[in-house]
Amino acid sequence: MADCLLSHGIHLLGVLALSYLVLKQSWRLLKGFRTHILSRWWRTDLRKYGGWAVVTGASDGIGKAYAEELARRGLNVVLISRTLKKLQSIAEGIELQTGRKTKIIQVDFTGGPENYPKIEEGLKDLEIGILVNNVGMVYGEGVPKFLDVPDVNQSLNDIINCNILSAVHMTRLILPQMVARKKGLIINISSEAGYRPLPFLTVYSATKAFVDFFSRGLHAEYKSDGITVQSVLPLMVSTHMLLFKTEANIIIKKAEDFAREALNTVGYTTRTSGCLSHSIQSYVLEHFLQRSVSSFPILVNFGIQFSKLTGKSKKQ
């Protein structure tokens, strides 16, 4: 009799555990469908946050794509980066194609705190509803060990100033007016690299983990003030920061497509891979590779081999 009861108890526990797992994954699937599919038709009107958006690292890649997409959605845009000619060209294109206003501020974010009074002055009197902390950098060429990074002292200062200090100080500058108006959106571009330590990109990985933690904590602090802070953790996007030169494919997104899909998720989630393709890849990494320290070399190697097989690799 006791053995029968024990058997039934174990069976019941197994059924409950399986039911929990099924319900958990079903709920996650429904949330993903809502975030990445329904959001294509039911978008948040980003103009409700304010008239201007500020984008750092706006002269290339994801930052440029965000700036252009925000303008298409009705916002005036402040573009901040270090290359003046690129900023001028992008600003002219945005104004011509969308009719929105632009403003440019030339700043090298590898510099320290001395950058931010200039930025503060340039943003004065603007109603800023959206801040996109996008600017970021890797060491340079290759994936060296920590001590083998070229010009290691300067490189470490540069990457910390660019990837961490910029997000903190830009938020410090713009958040007060958002709190005063009880509305605002801060989008911080982190990375899948921030989920686990990545050998040979250790400092980059750590800075992206900081950006993700900073975003999540800040959202908890200020959501009651009407502020949304979204952490975006993309995988591979076809930009100059990619470790191997390749065109977009089913794994690697175009920056323009990524920015469009990522902005669709605003109002649906505060932490996202940004697009459906990257969310699926992130899920696979989480459940099959466990995002271990060995996941990144595997993923990079797969990307390289896939690009060779499809014949879409660019010349260096």
RAJO-V869967 format. One record per backbone hydrogen bond with DSSP energy under -1.0 kcal/mol. CO is the residue of the C=O (numbers start at 1). NH is the residue of the N-H. Records with the same first field share a line. If there is no record, write none. Layout:
CO = NH  NH
This chain:
1 = 5
2 = 6
3 = 7
4 = 8
5 = 9
6 = 10
7 = 11
8 = 12
9 = 13
10 = 14
11 = 15
12 = 16
13 = 17
14 = 18
15 = 19
16 = 20
17 = 21
18 = 22
19 = 23
20 = 24
21 = 25
22 = 26
23 = 27
24 = 28
25 = 29
26 = 30
27 = 31
28 = 32
29 = 33
30 = 34
31 = 35
32 = 36
33 = 37  38
37 = 40
38 = 41  42
44 = 46
45 = 48
46 = 49
51 = 76
52 = 129  130
53 = 78
54 = 132
55 = 80
60 = 64
61 = 65
62 = 66
63 = 67
64 = 68
65 = 69
66 = 70
67 = 71
68 = 72
69 = 73
70 = 75
71 = 74
76 = 53
77 = 103
78 = 55
79 = 105
80 = 57  58
81 = 107
83 = 87
84 = 88
85 = 89
86 = 90
87 = 91
88 = 92
89 = 93
90 = 94
91 = 95
92 = 96
93 = 97
94 = 98
95 = 99
101 = 77
103 = 79
105 = 81
108 = 111
112 = 115
113 = 116
115 = 119
116 = 120
117 = 121
118 = 122
119 = 123
123 = 126
126 = 128
127 = 52
129 = 185
130 = 54
131 = 187
132 = 56  134
133 = 189
145 = 148
151 = 155
152 = 156
153 = 157
154 = 158
155 = 159
156 = 160
157 = 161
158 = 162
159 = 163
160 = 164  165
161 = 166
164 = 168
165 = 169
166 = 170
167 = 171
168 = 172
169 = 173
170 = 174
171 = 175
174 = 178
175 = 179
176 = 180
177 = 181
178 = 183
184 = 228
185 = 131
186 = 230
187 = 133
188 = 232
191 = 194
192 = 195
198 = 201
201 = 205
202 = 206
203 = 207
204 = 208
205 = 209
206 = 210
207 = 211
208 = 212
209 = 213
210 = 214
211 = 215
212 = 216
213 = 217
214 = 218
215 = 219
216 = 220
217 = 221
218 = 222
219 = 223
222 = 225  227
223 = 226
226 = 184
228 = 186
230 = 188
231 = 272
232 = 190
234 = 192
236 = 253
237 = 239
239 = 242
245 = 314
252 = 249
253 = 238
254 = 258
255 = 259
256 = 260
257 = 261
258 = 262
259 = 263
260 = 264
263 = 266
265 = 268  269
270 = 231
272 = 233
275 = 279
276 = 280
277 = 281
278 = 282
279 = 283
280 = 284
281 = 285
282 = 286
283 = 287
284 = 288
285 = 291
289 = 292
292 = 295
294 = 298
295 = 299
296 = 300
297 = 301
298 = 302
299 = 303
300 = 304
301 = 305
302 = 306
303 = 307
304 = 308
305 = 309
306 = 310
307 = 312
312 = 247
